[in-house]
Amino acid sequence: MARVLVVVITPAEGHVNPSLGLVTQLIDNGEEVVYVCAEENRSRIEQTGALL
């Protein structure tokens, strides 16, 4: 199992949305993903299963 850190410093949806599919696929493949982003995106990131 790999550990992946995703950091999106801009809270804009155009930066966050494209990464959510990738994060979901990584988690589905058994990888551990830690996602760092603005608080306003928390609910969508939590739905992927990533750690915050």
N, CA, C and O atoms as a CHARMM CRD file, in Angstrom:
* protein
*
  208
    1    1 MET  N      0.84100  -1.16900   0.00000 PROA 1      0.00000
    2    1 MET  CA     0.00000   0.00000   0.00000 PROA 1      0.00000
    3    1 MET  C      0.89100   1.23900   0.00000 PROA 1      0.00000
    4    1 MET  O      1.85700   1.32700   0.75900 PROA 1      0.00000
    5    2 ALA  N      0.55300   2.18500  -0.85800 PROA 2      0.00000
    6    2 ALA  CA     1.27000   3.45200  -0.92500 PROA 2      0.00000
    7    2 ALA  C      0.53800   4.50200  -0.10100 PROA 2      0.00000
    8    2 ALA  O     -0.65600   4.38100   0.17300 PROA 2      0.00000
    9    3 ARG  N      1.25900   5.50500   0.27700 PROA 3      0.00000
   10    3 ARG  CA     0.65700   6.67100   0.92900 PROA 3      0.00000
   11    3 ARG  C      0.81700   7.84800  -0.00900 PROA 3      0.00000
   12    3 ARG  O      1.90100   8.10700  -0.53200 PROA 3      0.00000
   13    4 VAL  N     -0.27400   8.55200  -0.21100 PROA 4      0.00000
   14    4 VAL  CA    -0.28300   9.67200  -1.14400 PROA 4      0.00000
   15    4 VAL  C     -0.72600  10.92200  -0.39400 PROA 4      0.00000
   16    4 VAL  O     -1.68100  10.88700   0.38200 PROA 4      0.00000
   17    5 LEU  N     -0.02800  12.01600  -0.63100 PROA 5      0.00000
   18    5 LEU  CA    -0.40600  13.30300  -0.06600 PROA 5      0.00000
   19    5 LEU  C     -0.84000  14.19900  -1.21200 PROA 5      0.00000
   20    5 LEU  O     -0.07700  14.43500  -2.14900 PROA 5      0.00000
   21    6 VAL  N     -2.06700  14.69800  -1.13600 PROA 6      0.00000
   22    6 VAL  CA    -2.59400  15.62900  -2.13500 PROA 6      0.00000
   23    6 VAL  C     -2.75700  16.97700  -1.43900 PROA 6      0.00000
   24    6 VAL  O     -3.44000  17.08700  -0.42100 PROA 6      0.00000
   25    7 VAL  N     -2.12200  17.99400  -2.00100 PROA 7      0.00000
   26    7 VAL  CA    -2.21000  19.33700  -1.44100 PROA 7      0.00000
   27    7 VAL  C     -2.73300  20.26000  -2.52900 PROA 7      0.00000
   28    7 VAL  O     -2.10600  20.41300  -3.57800 PROA 7      0.00000
   29    8 VAL  N     -3.88300  20.87300  -2.27700 PROA 8      0.00000
   30    8 VAL  CA    -4.45300  21.85600  -3.19100 PROA 8      0.00000
   31    8 VAL  C     -4.57800  23.14700  -2.39900 PROA 8      0.00000
   32    8 VAL  O     -5.42400  23.26300  -1.51200 PROA 8      0.00000
   33    9 ILE  N     -3.73400  24.11000  -2.72300 PROA 9      0.00000
   34    9 ILE  CA    -3.70600  25.33500  -1.92200 PROA 9      0.00000
   35    9 ILE  C     -4.73600  26.35500  -2.36800 PROA 9      0.00000
   36    9 ILE  O     -5.00700  27.31300  -1.64400 PROA 9      0.00000
   37   10 THR  N     -5.31600  26.17000  -3.54500 PROA 10     0.00000
   38   10 THR  CA    -6.35700  27.06300  -4.03200 PROA 10     0.00000
   39   10 THR  C     -7.70400  26.39400  -3.81900 PROA 10     0.00000
   40   10 THR  O     -7.91000  25.29500  -4.33300 PROA 10     0.00000
   41   11 PRO  N     -8.62500  26.99500  -3.09100 PROA 11     0.00000
   42   11 PRO  CA    -9.90600  26.34400  -2.81200 PROA 11     0.00000
   43   11 PRO  C    -10.87600  26.34900  -3.99000 PROA 11     0.00000
   44   11 PRO  O    -12.01400  25.90500  -3.84100 PROA 11     0.00000
   45   12 ALA  N    -10.46100  26.83300  -5.14300 PROA 12     0.00000
   46   12 ALA  CA   -11.34500  26.91600  -6.29900 PROA 12     0.00000
   47   12 ALA  C    -11.77700  25.52200  -6.76300 PROA 12     0.00000
   48   12 ALA  O    -10.97700  24.58700  -6.77600 PROA 12     0.00000
   49   13 GLU  N    -13.04000  25.39900  -7.14000 PROA 13     0.00000
   50   13 GLU  CA   -13.57600  24.10800  -7.57000 PROA 13     0.00000
   51   13 GLU  C    -12.82100  23.54100  -8.75800 PROA 13     0.00000
   52   13 GLU  O    -12.69000  22.32200  -8.87900 PROA 13     0.00000
   53   14 GLY  N    -12.32700  24.38800  -9.62700 PROA 14     0.00000
   54   14 GLY  CA   -11.58500  23.92600 -10.79000 PROA 14     0.00000
   55   14 GLY  C    -10.27200  23.25500 -10.45100 PROA 14     0.00000
   56   14 GLY  O     -9.69700  22.56200 -11.29000 PROA 14     0.00000
   57   15 HSD  N     -9.78800  23.45000  -9.23800 PROA 15     0.00000
   58   15 HSD  CA    -8.57400  22.79600  -8.78700 PROA 15     0.00000
   59   15 HSD  C     -8.89600  21.54200  -7.97500 PROA 15     0.00000
   60   15 HSD  O     -8.14800  20.56400  -8.01000 PROA 15     0.00000
   61   16 VAL  N     -9.99400  21.57400  -7.25500 PROA 16     0.00000
   62   16 VAL  CA   -10.35500  20.45600  -6.38300 PROA 16     0.00000
   63   16 VAL  C    -11.08500  19.35200  -7.15700 PROA 16     0.00000
   64   16 VAL  O    -10.72500  18.17900  -7.05200 PROA 16     0.00000
   65   17 ASN  N    -12.09600  19.72000  -7.92300 PROA 17     0.00000
   66   17 ASN  CA   -12.93000  18.72000  -8.61000 PROA 17     0.00000
   67   17 ASN  C    -12.14700  17.72000  -9.45400 PROA 17     0.00000
   68   17 ASN  O    -12.43900  16.52700  -9.37200 PROA 17     0.00000
   69   18 PRO  N    -11.17100  18.13400 -10.25800 PROA 18     0.00000
   70   18 PRO  CA   -10.45100  17.15600 -11.07200 PROA 18     0.00000
   71   18 PRO  C     -9.67900  16.12000 -10.25500 PROA 18     0.00000
   72   18 PRO  O     -9.43300  15.00900 -10.72500 PROA 18     0.00000
   73   19 SER  N     -9.30200  16.48500  -9.04100 PROA 19     0.00000
   74   19 SER  CA    -8.51600  15.55900  -8.21900 PROA 19     0.00000
   75   19 SER  C     -9.37900  14.51800  -7.50700 PROA 19     0.00000
   76   19 SER  O     -8.86800  13.47400  -7.10100 PROA 19     0.00000
   77   20 LEU  N    -10.66800  14.78100  -7.35000 PROA 20     0.00000
   78   20 LEU  CA   -11.51600  13.88400  -6.56500 PROA 20     0.00000
   79   20 LEU  C    -11.65100  12.50500  -7.19900 PROA 20     0.00000
   80   20 LEU  O    -11.64800  11.50000  -6.48700 PROA 20     0.00000
   81   21 GLY  N    -11.76700  12.43800  -8.50600 PROA 21     0.00000
   82   21 GLY  CA   -11.85200  11.14300  -9.18200 PROA 21     0.00000
   83   21 GLY  C    -10.58600  10.33200  -9.01000 PROA 21     0.00000
   84   21 GLY  O    -10.63900   9.12400  -8.77700 PROA 21     0.00000
   85   22 LEU  N     -9.45100  10.99300  -9.12500 PROA 22     0.00000
   86   22 LEU  CA    -8.16700  10.31300  -8.93600 PROA 22     0.00000
   87   22 LEU  C     -8.03000   9.80100  -7.50600 PROA 22     0.00000
   88   22 LEU  O     -7.60400   8.66800  -7.28300 PROA 22     0.00000
   89   23 VAL  N     -8.39000  10.63600  -6.54700 PROA 23     0.00000
   90   23 VAL  CA    -8.30600  10.24400  -5.13800 PROA 23     0.00000
   91   23 VAL  C     -9.21600   9.04700  -4.86700 PROA 23     0.00000
   92   23 VAL  O     -8.81400   8.10500  -4.18400 PROA 23     0.00000
   93   24 THR  N    -10.42500   9.07800  -5.39300 PROA 24     0.00000
   94   24 THR  CA   -11.36500   7.96300  -5.21200 PROA 24     0.00000
   95   24 THR  C    -10.78900   6.67700  -5.79600 PROA 24     0.00000
   96   24 THR  O    -10.88100   5.61900  -5.17300 PROA 24     0.00000
   97   25 GLN  N    -10.19900   6.75900  -6.98300 PROA 25     0.00000
   98   25 GLN  CA    -9.62500   5.56700  -7.61800 PROA 25     0.00000
   99   25 GLN  C     -8.45600   5.02200  -6.81200 PROA 25     0.00000
  100   25 GLN  O     -8.32700   3.80800  -6.65400 PROA 25     0.00000
  101   26 LEU  N     -7.60800   5.89600  -6.30400 PROA 26     0.00000
  102   26 LEU  CA    -6.49000   5.43900  -5.47500 PROA 26     0.00000
  103   26 LEU  C     -6.97800   4.70700  -4.23600 PROA 26     0.00000
  104   26 LEU  O     -6.44900   3.65600  -3.87600 PROA 26     0.00000
  105   27 ILE  N     -7.98900   5.26900  -3.58800 PROA 27     0.00000
  106   27 ILE  CA    -8.53300   4.64100  -2.38100 PROA 27     0.00000
  107   27 ILE  C     -9.18800   3.30400  -2.71500 PROA 27     0.00000
  108   27 ILE  O     -9.03400   2.33400  -1.97200 PROA 27     0.00000
  109   28 ASP  N     -9.91500   3.24700  -3.82300 PROA 28     0.00000
  110   28 ASP  CA   -10.53000   1.99300  -4.25800 PROA 28     0.00000
  111   28 ASP  C     -9.47800   0.91800  -4.53100 PROA 28     0.00000
  112   28 ASP  O     -9.75500  -0.27500  -4.40700 PROA 28     0.00000
  113   29 ASN  N     -8.28300   1.34200  -4.89800 PROA 29     0.00000
  114   29 ASN  CA    -7.18900   0.39700  -5.16200 PROA 29     0.00000
  115   29 ASN  C     -6.39400   0.05800  -3.91000 PROA 29     0.00000
  116   29 ASN  O     -5.38600  -0.64400  -3.98400 PROA 29     0.00000
  117   30 GLY  N     -6.84800   0.55700  -2.74800 PROA 30     0.00000
  118   30 GLY  CA    -6.22300   0.19500  -1.48000 PROA 30     0.00000
  119   30 GLY  C     -5.12200   1.13000  -1.01200 PROA 30     0.00000
  120   30 GLY  O     -4.40300   0.81000  -0.06500 PROA 30     0.00000
  121   31 GLU  N     -4.97900   2.26900  -1.65200 PROA 31     0.00000
  122   31 GLU  CA    -3.94700   3.21700  -1.24400 PROA 31     0.00000
  123   31 GLU  C     -4.48400   4.13100  -0.14100 PROA 31     0.00000
  124   31 GLU  O     -5.69500   4.31900  -0.01900 PROA 31     0.00000
  125   32 GLU  N     -3.59400   4.68800   0.64700 PROA 32     0.00000
  126   32 GLU  CA    -3.96400   5.63900   1.69300 PROA 32     0.00000
  127   32 GLU  C     -3.72600   7.04500   1.15700 PROA 32     0.00000
  128   32 GLU  O     -2.62500   7.35700   0.70200 PROA 32     0.00000
  129   33 VAL  N     -4.73900   7.88800   1.20700 PROA 33     0.00000
  130   33 VAL  CA    -4.62700   9.23800   0.66800 PROA 33     0.00000
  131   33 VAL  C     -4.93200  10.24800   1.76600 PROA 33     0.00000
  132   33 VAL  O     -5.95900  10.16600   2.44000 PROA 33     0.00000
  133   34 VAL  N     -4.02800  11.19200   1.93300 PROA 34     0.00000
  134   34 VAL  CA    -4.22600  12.31900   2.84000 PROA 34     0.00000
  135   34 VAL  C     -4.38200  13.54900   1.95600 PROA 34     0.00000
  136   34 VAL  O     -3.54000  13.82300   1.10100 PROA 34     0.00000
  137   35 TYR  N     -5.45900  14.27900   2.16900 PROA 35     0.00000
  138   35 TYR  CA    -5.79700  15.42300   1.31600 PROA 35     0.00000
  139   35 TYR  C     -5.77600  16.68900   2.15900 PROA 35     0.00000
  140   35 TYR  O     -6.43500  16.76100   3.19700 PROA 35     0.00000
  141   36 VAL  N     -5.02400  17.68000   1.71600 PROA 36     0.00000
  142   36 VAL  CA    -4.93100  18.96400   2.41500 PROA 36     0.00000
  143   36 VAL  C     -5.53100  20.02700   1.50700 PROA 36     0.00000
  144   36 VAL  O     -5.08400  20.21900   0.37600 PROA 36     0.00000
  145   37 CYS  N     -6.54900  20.71500   2.01400 PROA 37     0.00000
  146   37 CYS  CA    -7.22500  21.72900   1.21600 PROA 37     0.00000
  147   37 CYS  C     -8.01100  22.65000   2.14800 PROA 37     0.00000
  148   37 CYS  O     -8.01700  22.46500   3.36500 PROA 37     0.00000
  149   38 ALA  N     -8.66500  23.63200   1.56300 PROA 38     0.00000
  150   38 ALA  CA    -9.46200  24.58600   2.33300 PROA 38     0.00000
  151   38 ALA  C    -10.65500  23.88700   2.98600 PROA 38     0.00000
  152   38 ALA  O    -11.18700  22.91000   2.45800 PROA 38     0.00000
  153   39 GLU  N    -11.05300  24.39600   4.11300 PROA 39     0.00000
  154   39 GLU  CA   -12.15900  23.83200   4.89500 PROA 39     0.00000
  155   39 GLU  C    -13.45900  23.76000   4.09100 PROA 39     0.00000
  156   39 GLU  O    -14.24800  22.83700   4.29100 PROA 39     0.00000
  157   40 GLU  N    -13.69200  24.68800   3.21100 PROA 40     0.00000
  158   40 GLU  CA   -14.95200  24.71600   2.45400 PROA 40     0.00000
  159   40 GLU  C    -15.13300  23.50400   1.53800 PROA 40     0.00000
  160   40 GLU  O    -16.23800  23.25800   1.05500 PROA 40     0.00000
  161   41 ASN  N    -14.07300  22.75600   1.29600 PROA 41     0.00000
  162   41 ASN  CA   -14.15800  21.56300   0.44200 PROA 41     0.00000
  163   41 ASN  C    -14.21100  20.26900   1.24700 PROA 41     0.00000
  164   41 ASN  O    -14.21300  19.18300   0.66800 PROA 41     0.00000
  165   42 ARG  N    -14.25400  20.36700   2.54800 PROA 42     0.00000
  166   42 ARG  CA   -14.16900  19.19700   3.42300 PROA 42     0.00000
  167   42 ARG  C    -15.19700  18.13000   3.09300 PROA 42     0.00000
  168   42 ARG  O    -14.83100  16.96000   2.98600 PROA 42     0.00000
  169   43 SER  N    -16.45500  18.47400   2.92900 PROA 43     0.00000
  170   43 SER  CA   -17.49800  17.45100   2.74200 PROA 43     0.00000
  171   43 SER  C    -17.27900  16.65900   1.46200 PROA 43     0.00000
  172   43 SER  O    -17.49000  15.44600   1.45400 PROA 43     0.00000
  173   44 ARG  N    -16.86500  17.30700   0.38300 PROA 44     0.00000
  174   44 ARG  CA   -16.63600  16.57600  -0.86500 PROA 44     0.00000
  175   44 ARG  C    -15.40600  15.67800  -0.77400 PROA 44     0.00000
  176   44 ARG  O    -15.38600  14.58300  -1.33700 PROA 44     0.00000
  177   45 ILE  N    -14.39400  16.13900  -0.07100 PROA 45     0.00000
  178   45 ILE  CA   -13.18700  15.32300   0.08400 PROA 45     0.00000
  179   45 ILE  C    -13.45500  14.12900   0.98800 PROA 45     0.00000
  180   45 ILE  O    -12.97500  13.02900   0.71400 PROA 45     0.00000
  181   46 GLU  N    -14.21400  14.32600   2.06100 PROA 46     0.00000
  182   46 GLU  CA   -14.55400  13.21900   2.95600 PROA 46     0.00000
  183   46 GLU  C    -15.31700  12.12300   2.22800 PROA 46     0.00000
  184   46 GLU  O    -15.17200  10.95000   2.57100 PROA 46     0.00000
  185   47 GLN  N    -16.11900  12.46700   1.24200 PROA 47     0.00000
  186   47 GLN  CA   -16.87800  11.47100   0.49300 PROA 47     0.00000
  187   47 GLN  C    -15.97800  10.52100  -0.29400 PROA 47     0.00000
  188   47 GLN  O    -16.39600   9.41300  -0.62800 PROA 47     0.00000
  189   48 THR  N    -14.76500  10.93400  -0.59000 PROA 48     0.00000
  190   48 THR  CA   -13.83700  10.05900  -1.32300 PROA 48     0.00000
  191   48 THR  C    -13.22500   9.00600  -0.41000 PROA 48     0.00000
  192   48 THR  O    -12.74100   7.97600  -0.87900 PROA 48     0.00000
  193   49 GLY  N    -13.24700   9.26600   0.89500 PROA 49     0.00000
  194   49 GLY  CA   -12.60700   8.35800   1.84700 PROA 49     0.00000
  195   49 GLY  C    -11.20700   8.78500   2.23200 PROA 49     0.00000
  196   49 GLY  O    -10.53100   8.10300   3.00200 PROA 49     0.00000
  197   50 ALA  N    -10.77000   9.91900   1.69600 PROA 50     0.00000
  198   50 ALA  CA    -9.42600  10.41700   2.02300 PROA 50     0.00000
  199   50 ALA  C     -9.38800  10.92500   3.45900 PROA 50     0.00000
  200   50 ALA  O    -10.39800  11.35800   4.01400 PROA 50     0.00000
  201   51 LEU  N     -8.20200  10.86100   4.04000 PROA 51     0.00000
  202   51 LEU  CA    -7.98200  11.42200   5.35800 PROA 51     0.00000
  203   51 LEU  C     -7.74700  12.91000   5.21000 PROA 51     0.00000
  204   51 LEU  O     -7.16200  13.35700   4.22400 PROA 51     0.00000
  205   52 LEU  N     -8.19800  13.67000   6.17900 PROA 52     0.00000
  206   52 LEU  CA    -7.99800  15.12600   6.14100 PROA 52     0.00000
  207   52 LEU  C     -7.10400  15.56800   7.25100 PROA 52     0.00000
  208   52 LEU  O     -6.82100  16.75900   7.37900 PROA 52     0.00000
